[in-house]
Amino acid sequence: MTGATRLSRLAAAVARALPHAPALARRLAAAGLAPADLATPGALDRLPVLAKAELMRLQAADPPFAGFLGCPTEGIGHVFVSPGPIMEPVPADDADGMGMGRIFAAAGLGPGDVALNTWSYHLVPAGLIFDRGLRSVGATVVPAGPGQTELKLALIASLGVTAFLGSASHFETVAAAWAARNGPTRGGWTLRHAFLVGEPGDWPARRARIEAEHGVAVHTAYGTADLGLVGHEEPGRAGYLTHPDRLVQVCDPETGAPLPAGAPGQVVVSTLNPGWPMIRFGTGDVARAMEISPDGFVARLGPIEGRVGAGVKVREIFVYPDHLERLAAELGGQGRAARLRIDREGPRDLLTLELTGPPVAEADVRDAFRRITRLRLDRVVAVAGFTIPQPLHDARRR
């Protein structure tokens, strides 16, 4: 697909969305752009990057979609709700899980494969969009969700499960439990594929170890709840081949200007989906373009190297300073403030909430934190003040 064709499609998608999406219309007008202008190479770069944290604030001020929904309500098939909350609508005509079917097609999955999907099906998109992507290639899905390790062992054995979807930590928990009860996994179980999300640390080494110890091919991809699939791996090639319906750029985090191949910057994506037109959307992830297509967009994206902004990914869920401000306000009290400390113990993130202000029942703190972020705290500590001013402190980055 040529750049001119993609830019023309982008202009057409924005034109279709604009009558329903006043916030998008305001963004274009502020940049001096009309939808037709987006068909011209370079015009898109005049639009300032929209940060995910800003989208969260805009939705809080103008619920539910902050004026960005580009279709009538009947055009929505699902509304996912990520912590924040951030509302993430998916078109009713979505056929392959927001592009996720491409991951499984590239890995060679199809009819006869049985996939154990351990991602949550509750509110967040992972469970359902992976499910739909698997079904689009003809695989059979076991919607297992998180937890229940013993049951998962029985399902793997009885159903002849060939593919596992989940976090690397959860996969290793299941693999260790299998080995303890049934002997070595390599050659001892039916699993051949593991679609895993990498975690902090030396992921390439961990990936190689998982493949060697458990006899599976490990696959990863890059996507977000707002955009769906952005890029996926191809056998024998480094990085992520970008989805043709995602106009991907790597941009200077300060200016938003696109950067050349090899330079690190924020991943910025524009979609061709008129129902939820995320245009020049800043993911907050840092990566490098490995290959740029003739139209100037990223054809192949390198691995994610870090984050820009204040959001921190914990157990596959982002936590923002706004979450902690909301927590402190809900718990009340003069001078109340909260800070989250994130440490790493083996494969697990440990969460410690430090809280200033008058005493408050720990159960209330834990309940409020889980309701706001969907994460469970490991410790709650009362402190007189903070020695580090940031409301999020990620010790994993040391």
Secondary structure, DSSP 8 states (H G I E B T S, - for coil): --HHHHHHHHHHHHHHHTTT-HHHHHHHHHTT--GGGGGSTTGGGGS--EEHHHHHHHHHHSTTTTT---S-GGGEEEEEEETTTEEEEEETT--STTTTHHHHHHHT--TT-EEEE-S--SSSSHHHHHHHHHHHTT-EEEE--S--HHHHHHHHHHHT--EEEEEHHHHHHHHHHHHHHHS-STTTS---EEEEE--SS-HHHHHHHHHHHH--EEE-EEEETTTEEEEEEETTEEEEEE-TTEEEEEE-TTT--B--TT-EEEEEEEE--TTS---SEEEEEEEEEEEE-TTSSEEEE----EE-SS-EEETTEEE-HHHHHHHHHHH--TT--EEEEEEEETTEEEEEEEE-SS---HHHHHHHHHHHHS---SEEEE-S--SS--SEEEGGG-
